[in-house]
Amino acid sequence: MKEKEFISIIKNTLKSEYIGDDCAYLKDLGIVVTQDSLVEDVHFLRKKITPFQLGYKSVMVNISDIAASGAEPKYLTVSLSLPQDIDNKFIEEFYEGCKKACSESIKIVGGDITGGDKIFISVCAIGSTAGRKISSRKNAKVGHKIIVSGLHGSSGAGLKLLLEEKNKPEKFIKAHLEPKAQVEFGKNIAITVKQDYAMMDTSDGLMDALSIIANESGVLLDIDFDKIPHDKDLEQFENWQNLVLFGGEDYQIVAAVAQDCPFGAVIGEVKEGLGVNLKINGTVEHFTKEDVENKIFNHWENNK
């Protein structure tokens, strides 16, 4: 499935100014809106995740999009399509997970339940823009610093362990099944940075986010791999550098900002050009948009 191609077709067909970022910024209403879906055997395997974890992750991935826009997560609706073998206990545990993912300031306010052949989850999240400067993928400018939150590659390692029927190191499996949206990081950027900035989460991998920002902004991102934070235990995995760069679902945040920030790790800067230059293993590799799209995390491939 060529997700980015489909999105481009939809955007061009609708001629919509709102489609492009992970959240639609409805300035007249003072909100951002996002929606994500999780499909059994595509985004998750039922035997590899508990109902609690599934509810938690379903909500958290949407909160992540709101956080990466710079807005404050406020409200969610949760819709489910469920097969006949789902019981009351599954529903209770699923919504306990949803509740755990929400802080006291985030409320689930509705949704829908229907029947289906497999579990299908669709969550809509709304964030408030009051007092926040909202990001766009198009806002990276020459001279901006590239900063990131957290550790990269841990979720990809967790997925690899699950698919190989392994259960250790447990911290990587937890990173995959129970990610944490970087709400405070997004808030700090949105209330601190005065100039326009680019920001998005790493749901489809760090390199994917870097490439999208570069190409949407029409600039070159010059990145030093050695500055990318990662758990040192990742280095026990074969091709661990690819997990850091292309492993998805860490739900960390990448931002291109004009000013120095007291939070996040600086991994590079914005320069003239297009695409991503990556300094790694003593050489510099250039990645075009097509290069990255051929390697990024893909739910349709990774869960087979």
KEKE-3310 file (N, C-alpha, C; in steps of 0.2 Angstrom, whole numbers, plus 5000, padded with zeros to 4 digits):
npx = (5004:5003:5005:5009:5007:4994:4989:4994:4986:4973:4974:4976:4965:4955:4959:4963:4968:4971:4976:4991:5000:5002:4992:4977:4976:4964:4962:4952:4944:4953:4959:4967:4966:4966:4967:4969:4970:4970:4973:4969:4981:4988:4992:4994:4996:4985:4989:5000:4999:4991:4974:4973:4985:4983:4972:4979:4990:4983:4976:4988:4995:4988:4988:5001:5002:4995:5003:5015:5011:5012:5001:4989:4984:4967:4953:4946:4938:4933:4932:4926:4927:4922:4925:4915:4920:4925:4925:4916:4926:4938:4934:4933:4946:4953:4948:4952:4966:4965:4961:4972:4982:4978:4980:4974:4969:4965:4951:4940:4927:4917:4912:4910:4903:4904:4901:4913:4925:4938:4948:4946:4951:4948:4953:4950:4957:4958:4965:4970:4975:4977:4988:4999:5012:5009:5016:5023:5026:5032:5040:5054:5070:5085:5099:5092:5092:5092:5083:5080:5069:5071:5075:5080:5075:5072:5058:5057:5066:5060:5048:5055:5060:5047:5042:5051:5048:5054:5057:5065:5078:5066:5063:5063:5053:5042:5044:5039:5026:5020:5021:5026:5019:5027:5023:5026:5038:5034:5025:5035:5042:5032:5028:5039:5048:5049:5049:5043:5042:5047:5040:5037:5031:5040:5033:5033:5047:5063:5071:5061:5054:5063:5066:5053:5051:5062:5059:5046:5049:5059:5073:5089:5094:5106:5114:5121:5124:5130:5126:5113:5102:5101:5097:5111:5111:5105:5114:5118:5110:5109:5112:5109:5110:5101:5089:5089:5088:5077:5068:5051:5038:5043:5038:5044:5050:5054:5062:5064:5072:5074:5081:5092:5088:5084:5081:5080:5090:5103:5105:5109:5109:5100:5102:5106:5099:5092:5084:5091:5107:5117:5129:5138:5147:5159:5158:5148:5131:5119:5102:5088:5070:5064:5073:5072:5059:5059:5064:5058:5049:5036:5020:5013:5022:5030:5022:5020)
npy = (4994:5011:5023:5036:5041:5039:5049:5060:5060:5062:5074:5083:5080:5085:5098:5104:5115:5110:5097:5088:5090:5080:5084:5093:5110:5120:5136:5145:5140:5137:5125:5109:5094:5077:5060:5043:5026:5009:4992:4975:4963:4971:4983:4978:4962:4951:4941:4946:4957:4964:4967:4979:4985:4987:4996:5007:5010:5014:5026:5033:5035:5044:5055:5058:5064:5076:5082:5084:5093:5104:5108:5107:5092:5087:5081:5065:5054:5037:5024:5007:4992:4976:4958:4943:4936:4944:4948:4954:4957:4960:4972:4980:4980:4985:4999:5002:5003:5014:5024:5025:5030:5043:5058:5067:5079:5075:5069:5056:5057:5051:5040:5025:5009:4995:4979:4967:4959:4958:4966:4983:4999:5016:5032:5048:5064:5079:5095:5109:5125:5136:5149:5143:5141:5134:5120:5117:5106:5112:5123:5123:5131:5137:5137:5134:5123:5105:5096:5083:5073:5061:5043:5033:5020:5010:5005:4999:4988:4981:4977:4968:4959:4953:4948:4938:4929:4931:4937:4946:4959:4966:4979:4984:4978:4983:4997:4996:4991:5000:5014:5031:5047:5062:5074:5084:5089:5093:5104:5112:5117:5123:5134:5141:5143:5157:5160:5154:5136:5119:5103:5086:5069:5053:5042:5034:5032:5039:5044:5045:5056:5066:5066:5070:5083:5089:5089:5094:5107:5111:5110:5105:5093:5091:5079:5071:5055:5050:5058:5055:5051:5035:5019:5010:4996:4993:4990:4977:4971:4965:4975:4987:5001:5003:5001:5012:5023:5019:5011:5011:5019:5024:5036:5048:5065:5076:5092:5107:5121:5139:5145:5142:5128:5123:5110:5093:5085:5091:5086:5090:5102:5114:5116:5123:5115:5099:5086:5073:5073:5062:5059:5045:5031:5036:5042:5052:5050:5053:5055:5054:5059:5048:5038:5036:5033:5020:5013:5015:5011:5000:4996:4986:4977:4974:4967:4955)
npz = (5000:4995:5005:5006:4993:4991:5000:4994:4982:4988:4994:4983:4976:4984:4985:4997:5010:5023:5024:5026:5036:5051:5060:5057:5057:5063:5063:5065:5074:5085:5087:5085:5075:5074:5067:5069:5064:5069:5064:5065:5062:5054:5060:5072:5081:5088:5097:5102:5110:5124:5128:5136:5133:5120:5120:5127:5118:5106:5110:5114:5102:5095:5104:5103:5090:5092:5102:5094:5086:5093:5100:5114:5120:5122:5120:5115:5104:5102:5092:5088:5078:5080:5081:5083:5093:5103:5121:5136:5145:5137:5132:5144:5149:5138:5138:5150:5147:5138:5146:5155:5146:5145:5153:5167:5161:5149:5140:5136:5125:5118:5104:5094:5091:5082:5072:5065:5055:5060:5073:5073:5075:5078:5082:5086:5089:5098:5100:5110:5104:5112:5118:5112:5099:5084:5075:5058:5045:5034:5039:5041:5040:5032:5043:5054:5069:5071:5082:5094:5104:5117:5116:5101:5091:5100:5100:5087:5089:5099:5092:5083:5092:5096:5085:5083:5092:5105:5122:5128:5128:5139:5140:5128:5121:5129:5125:5112:5114:5123:5121:5124:5122:5118:5126:5135:5129:5117:5121:5128:5117:5109:5117:5120:5108:5097:5084:5067:5066:5062:5065:5070:5074:5077:5071:5060:5060:5063:5052:5042:5047:5047:5033:5028:5033:5027:5014:5013:5017:5008:5009:5015:5027:5038:5046:5060:5064:5076:5085:5088:5100:5108:5115:5122:5123:5111:5102:5102:5093:5076:5062:5069:5068:5058:5065:5073:5064:5055:5061:5067:5077:5089:5093:5097:5096:5082:5078:5070:5073:5076:5087:5101:5112:5128:5130:5123:5111:5100:5084:5071:5058:5047:5030:5014:5000:4996:5004:5014:5022:5029:5041:5044:5051:5047:5034:5022:5018:5006:5006:4996:4995:4989:4992:5006:5007:5002:5012:5024:5039:5038:5041:5034:5029:5041:5050:5044)
capx = (5000:5007:5001:5010:5005:4986:4988:4995:4980:4967:4975:4976:4958:4951:4962:4963:4974:4972:4979:4998:5003:4998:4986:4974:4976:4958:4964:4946:4941:4958:4960:4970:4962:4970:4964:4973:4967:4974:4969:4972:4985:4991:4996:4996:4994:4981:4992:5006:4997:4985:4968:4975:4991:4980:4969:4984:4993:4978:4976:4994:4998:4985:4991:5008:5001:4993:5009:5020:5009:5013:4995:4988:4979:4961:4948:4946:4933:4936:4927:4928:4924:4924:4923:4910:4924:4927:4920:4916:4933:4942:4931:4935:4953:4954:4946:4957:4972:4964:4961:4979:4985:4975:4981:4968:4967:4963:4945:4937:4920:4912:4914:4906:4905:4901:4904:4918:4929:4944:4947:4948:4951:4949:4953:4950:4960:4957:4970:4969:4981:4978:4995:5004:5013:5008:5021:5021:5032:5035:5043:5062:5073:5092:5101:5089:5095:5088:5083:5075:5067:5071:5079:5077:5076:5069:5052:5059:5070:5054:5044:5059:5060:5041:5041:5056:5046:5058:5054:5071:5077:5059:5062:5062:5046:5038:5044:5035:5019:5018:5025:5024:5019:5031:5018:5030:5043:5030:5023:5040:5044:5027:5027:5046:5050:5045:5049:5040:5047:5044:5040:5033:5034:5043:5029:5036:5054:5067:5073:5055:5052:5068:5065:5047:5053:5067:5056:5041:5052:5063:5079:5094:5095:5113:5113:5126:5122:5133:5123:5106:5102:5099:5099:5117:5109:5103:5120:5118:5106:5112:5110:5106:5109:5095:5084:5089:5086:5071:5063:5046:5034:5046:5034:5048:5048:5059:5060:5069:5070:5078:5084:5094:5083:5087:5079:5081:5097:5104:5108:5111:5106:5097:5107:5104:5099:5086:5085:5095:5114:5119:5136:5138:5153:5165:5156:5142:5127:5114:5095:5082:5064:5063:5078:5069:5052:5060:5067:5055:5045:5030:5016:5010:5027:5033:5018:5018)
capy = (5000:5017:5027:5043:5042:5040:5055:5066:5060:5065:5081:5086:5080:5089:5105:5106:5118:5107:5091:5088:5089:5075:5087:5099:5116:5124:5142:5149:5136:5137:5118:5105:5088:5071:5053:5037:5019:5003:4987:4969:4959:4976:4987:4974:4955:4951:4937:4949:4963:4963:4972:4985:4988:4990:5003:5012:5012:5017:5033:5037:5037:5050:5061:5060:5068:5082:5085:5085:5099:5110:5109:5103:5087:5089:5077:5060:5049:5030:5020:5001:4987:4970:4952:4940:4932:4949:4948:4960:4958:4963:4979:4983:4980:4990:5005:5004:5005:5020:5029:5025:5034:5050:5062:5070:5084:5073:5066:5052:5060:5047:5035:5021:5002:4991:4973:4967:4952:4959:4972:4989:5005:5023:5037:5055:5068:5086:5098:5116:5129:5143:5150:5139:5142:5128:5119:5114:5102:5117:5128:5122:5136:5137:5139:5130:5117:5100:5093:5077:5070:5054:5038:5031:5013:5005:5002:4994:4982:4978:4973:4963:4953:4950:4944:4932:4925:4933:4942:4950:4963:4967:4986:4986:4976:4988:5003:4995:4990:5005:5020:5037:5053:5067:5080:5090:5091:5097:5110:5117:5120:5128:5140:5144:5146:5163:5160:5148:5130:5113:5098:5080:5064:5048:5036:5030:5031:5045:5046:5047:5062:5070:5067:5074:5090:5092:5089:5099:5114:5112:5111:5099:5092:5089:5075:5067:5049:5049:5063:5053:5047:5028:5014:5007:4989:4992:4989:4970:4969:4965:4981:4991:5008:5004:5002:5019:5027:5017:5008:5015:5019:5027:5042:5054:5071:5080:5098:5112:5127:5144:5147:5137:5126:5120:5103:5090:5084:5093:5081:5092:5108:5114:5119:5124:5109:5095:5079:5072:5071:5058:5057:5039:5027:5040:5044:5055:5047:5057:5052:5058:5057:5041:5033:5035:5029:5013:5009:5016:5007:4999:4991:4981:4973:4972:4963:4949)
capz = (5000:4995:5009:5005:4986:4992:5004:4989:4978:4992:4995:4976:4974:4988:4985:5004:5013:5029:5023:5024:5043:5055:5063:5054:5061:5062:5067:5067:5080:5090:5089:5080:5075:5070:5067:5067:5064:5070:5061:5067:5058:5050:5064:5078:5081:5094:5101:5104:5113:5128:5127:5140:5129:5114:5121:5129:5112:5102:5112:5114:5096:5093:5108:5100:5084:5095:5105:5089:5082:5098:5104:5121:5120:5126:5119:5110:5103:5101:5088:5087:5075:5084:5079:5088:5099:5109:5126:5140:5148:5132:5132:5150:5149:5132:5140:5156:5144:5135:5152:5157:5142:5146:5159:5170:5157:5142:5141:5130:5126:5114:5099:5090:5091:5076:5071:5060:5054:5064:5077:5069:5080:5075:5087:5084:5095:5097:5104:5110:5102:5116:5121:5109:5092:5081:5070:5051:5041:5029:5042:5042:5037:5033:5049:5060:5072:5072:5089:5095:5111:5119:5113:5095:5089:5105:5098:5082:5092:5102:5087:5080:5097:5097:5079:5083:5098:5111:5127:5132:5134:5140:5140:5121:5120:5132:5121:5107:5116:5128:5119:5128:5118:5121:5127:5138:5124:5112:5125:5129:5110:5107:5121:5120:5102:5095:5076:5064:5067:5059:5071:5069:5078:5073:5071:5055:5060:5063:5045:5038:5049:5044:5026:5026:5035:5022:5007:5013:5018:5002:5012:5016:5034:5039:5052:5063:5067:5082:5090:5089:5107:5108:5121:5120:5122:5104:5098:5102:5087:5069:5059:5074:5066:5054:5070:5075:5058:5051:5066:5068:5083:5095:5095:5099:5092:5079:5077:5067:5077:5075:5093:5105:5116:5134:5130:5117:5108:5094:5080:5065:5056:5041:5025:5007:4996:4997:5006:5021:5022:5035:5043:5048:5049:5044:5028:5022:5014:5004:5005:4993:4997:4986:4995:5012:5007:5000:5018:5030:5043:5035:5045:5030:5029:5047:5054:5040)
cpx = (5004:5004:5002:5007:4997:4985:4989:4989:4974:4968:4974:4968:4953:4953:4961:4969:4976:4976:4987:5002:4999:4992:4983:4973:4970:4959:4958:4943:4946:4959:4964:4966:4966:4966:4968:4969:4972:4970:4973:4975:4989:4996:4998:4993:4991:4985:4998:5005:4991:4980:4970:4980:4988:4976:4974:4987:4989:4977:4982:4997:4995:4987:4997:5007:5000:5000:5014:5018:5010:5007:4994:4983:4973:4956:4949:4940:4936:4931:4930:4924:4926:4921:4919:4914:4926:4922:4920:4923:4938:4940:4934:4942:4956:4953:4950:4963:4971:4964:4968:4983:4984:4977:4974:4965:4964:4957:4943:4930:4915:4916:4909:4908:4901:4904:4909:4921:4935:4943:4950:4946:4952:4948:4954:4952:4959:4962:4969:4975:4982:4985:5000:5005:5014:5013:5018:5027:5036:5039:5051:5065:5081:5095:5098:5093:5090:5088:5078:5074:5069:5076:5076:5079:5074:5063:5053:5062:5064:5050:5048:5059:5053:5040:5046:5054:5051:5055:5059:5075:5069:5058:5061:5055:5041:5038:5040:5027:5016:5022:5022:5025:5023:5028:5022:5035:5039:5028:5029:5042:5038:5026:5034:5048:5046:5044:5045:5045:5043:5045:5035:5035:5037:5039:5031:5044:5057:5068:5067:5053:5057:5067:5059:5048:5057:5063:5050:5043:5057:5070:5083:5095:5102:5113:5119:5124:5124:5130:5115:5106:5098:5101:5105:5116:5107:5108:5122:5115:5110:5108:5106:5105:5103:5089:5083:5086:5079:5066:5057:5043:5038:5042:5038:5047:5055:5057:5066:5067:5076:5083:5087:5089:5086:5085:5080:5089:5098:5108:5110:5108:5103:5101:5103:5104:5092:5087:5088:5102:5115:5126:5136:5144:5158:5164:5149:5137:5121:5107:5090:5076:5062:5067:5075:5063:5053:5062:5063:5051:5038:5026:5014:5016:5030:5029:5017:5023)
cpy = (5006:5022:5035:5045:5043:5047:5061:5066:5064:5072:5085:5086:5085:5097:5108:5109:5115:5101:5091:5087:5083:5077:5092:5105:5120:5131:5145:5146:5136:5130:5115:5098:5083:5065:5048:5031:5014:4997:4980:4966:4964:4980:4983:4967:4954:4946:4940:4955:4961:4968:4979:4989:4991:4996:5008:5015:5016:5024:5036:5039:5043:5056:5063:5065:5075:5086:5087:5092:5106:5111:5105:5098:5088:5083:5071:5057:5043:5026:5013:4997:4981:4964:4949:4937:4937:4948:4954:4962:4962:4971:4983:4985:4985:4997:5007:5006:5012:5026:5030:5030:5041:5052:5064:5075:5082:5068:5062:5054:5056:5042:5031:5014:4998:4984:4973:4960:4952:4965:4978:4995:5011:5028:5044:5059:5075:5090:5106:5120:5135:5143:5146:5142:5135:5127:5117:5111:5107:5122:5128:5127:5135:5140:5136:5124:5112:5096:5088:5076:5063:5049:5035:5024:5008:5001:4997:4988:4978:4974:4967:4957:4949:4945:4937:4928:4926:4937:4946:4953:4966:4975:4988:4984:4981:4995:5002:4995:4996:5011:5026:5043:5058:5074:5086:5093:5096:5104:5115:5120:5125:5134:5144:5147:5151:5163:5154:5142:5124:5107:5092:5074:5058:5042:5031:5030:5038:5048:5048:5054:5067:5072:5071:5081:5093:5093:5094:5106:5116:5114:5105:5099:5088:5085:5071:5061:5048:5053:5061:5049:5040:5024:5010:4999:4988:4989:4981:4967:4970:4971:4986:4998:5009:5005:5009:5024:5026:5013:5013:5014:5020:5033:5047:5059:5074:5087:5102:5118:5132:5146:5141:5135:5122:5113:5100:5089:5087:5088:5083:5099:5108:5118:5120:5117:5106:5088:5079:5070:5068:5056:5051:5034:5030:5043:5048:5052:5052:5053:5056:5055:5049:5036:5031:5031:5022:5009:5010:5011:5006:4994:4985:4975:4970:4967:4956:4943)
cpz = (5000:4998:5007:4998:4987:4995:4999:4984:4982:4992:4988:4974:4978:4988:4992:5007:5020:5029:5022:5031:5046:5058:5058:5059:5059:5066:5069:5073:5086:5092:5083:5080:5071:5071:5065:5068:5065:5068:5063:5061:5053:5055:5071:5077:5088:5099:5104:5109:5118:5126:5130:5136:5123:5115:5123:5122:5107:5103:5112:5108:5093:5098:5106:5095:5087:5098:5100:5085:5087:5102:5110:5120:5124:5126:5114:5110:5100:5098:5087:5082:5078:5081:5084:5094:5104:5114:5131:5143:5144:5132:5138:5150:5144:5135:5146:5153:5141:5141:5155:5153:5142:5153:5161:5165:5150:5144:5135:5131:5121:5109:5096:5091:5086:5076:5065:5060:5059:5068:5073:5074:5077:5080:5084:5090:5093:5102:5104:5108:5107:5119:5117:5102:5089:5075:5063:5048:5037:5032:5043:5038:5038:5039:5055:5063:5072:5079:5089:5102:5111:5115:5106:5093:5094:5103:5092:5084:5096:5098:5084:5085:5097:5091:5079:5089:5104:5115:5131:5127:5134:5139:5132:5119:5123:5128:5115:5108:5120:5127:5124:5124:5122:5122:5130:5133:5119:5115:5125:5122:5109:5111:5122:5114:5099:5087:5074:5065:5064:5065:5069:5073:5074:5072:5066:5054:5060:5056:5041:5040:5046:5037:5024:5028:5030:5016:5007:5014:5012:5004:5013:5024:5034:5046:5054:5067:5074:5087:5092:5095:5105:5114:5118:5119:5115:5100:5098:5096:5081:5066:5063:5072:5061:5059:5072:5070:5056:5055:5068:5075:5089:5098:5099:5094:5089:5077:5074:5069:5076:5081:5097:5110:5122:5135:5123:5115:5101:5090:5073:5064:5049:5036:5018:5004:4997:4999:5013:5019:5029:5036:5047:5046:5045:5037:5028:5016:5012:5003:5002:4996:4995:4990:5002:5012:5005:5006:5024:5033:5039:5038:5041:5029:5035:5051:5050:5043)
residu = (MET:LYS:GLU:LYS:GLU:PHE:ILE:SER:ILE:ILE:LYS:ASN:THR:LEU:LYS:SER:GLU:TYR:ILE:GLY:ASP:ASP:CYS:ALA:TYR:LEU:LYS:ASP:LEU:GLY:ILE:VAL:VAL:THR:GLN:ASP:SER:LEU:VAL:GLU:ASP:VAL:HIS:PHE:LEU:ARG:LYS:LYS:ILE:THR:PRO:PHE:GLN:LEU:GLY:TYR:LYS:SER:VAL:MET:VAL:ASN:ILE:SER:ASP:ILE:ALA:ALA:SER:GLY:ALA:GLU:PRO:LYS:TYR:LEU:THR:VAL:SER:LEU:SER:LEU:PRO:GLN:ASP:ILE:ASP:ASN:LYS:PHE:ILE:GLU:GLU:PHE:TYR:GLU:GLY:CYS:LYS:LYS:ALA:CYS:SER:GLU:SER:ILE:LYS:ILE:VAL:GLY:GLY:ASP:ILE:THR:GLY:GLY:ASP:LYS:ILE:PHE:ILE:SER:VAL:CYS:ALA:ILE:GLY:SER:THR:ALA:GLY:ARG:LYS:ILE:SER:SER:ARG:LYS:ASN:ALA:LYS:VAL:GLY:HIS:LYS:ILE:ILE:VAL:SER:GLY:LEU:HIS:GLY:SER:SER:GLY:ALA:GLY:LEU:LYS:LEU:LEU:LEU:GLU:GLU:LYS:ASN:LYS:PRO:GLU:LYS:PHE:ILE:LYS:ALA:HIS:LEU:GLU:PRO:LYS:ALA:GLN:VAL:GLU:PHE:GLY:LYS:ASN:ILE:ALA:ILE:THR:VAL:LYS:GLN:ASP:TYR:ALA:MET:MET:ASP:THR:SER:ASP:GLY:LEU:MET:ASP:ALA:LEU:SER:ILE:ILE:ALA:ASN:GLU:SER:GLY:VAL:LEU:LEU:ASP:ILE:ASP:PHE:ASP:LYS:ILE:PRO:HIS:ASP:LYS:ASP:LEU:GLU:GLN:PHE:GLU:ASN:TRP:GLN:ASN:LEU:VAL:LEU:PHE:GLY:GLY:GLU:ASP:TYR:GLN:ILE:VAL:ALA:ALA:VAL:ALA:GLN:ASP:CYS:PRO:PHE:GLY:ALA:VAL:ILE:GLY:GLU:VAL:LYS:GLU:GLY:LEU:GLY:VAL:ASN:LEU:LYS:ILE:ASN:GLY:THR:VAL:GLU:HIS:PHE:THR:LYS:GLU:ASP:VAL:GLU:ASN:LYS:ILE:PHE:ASN:HIS:TRP:GLU:ASN:ASN:LYS)
# end
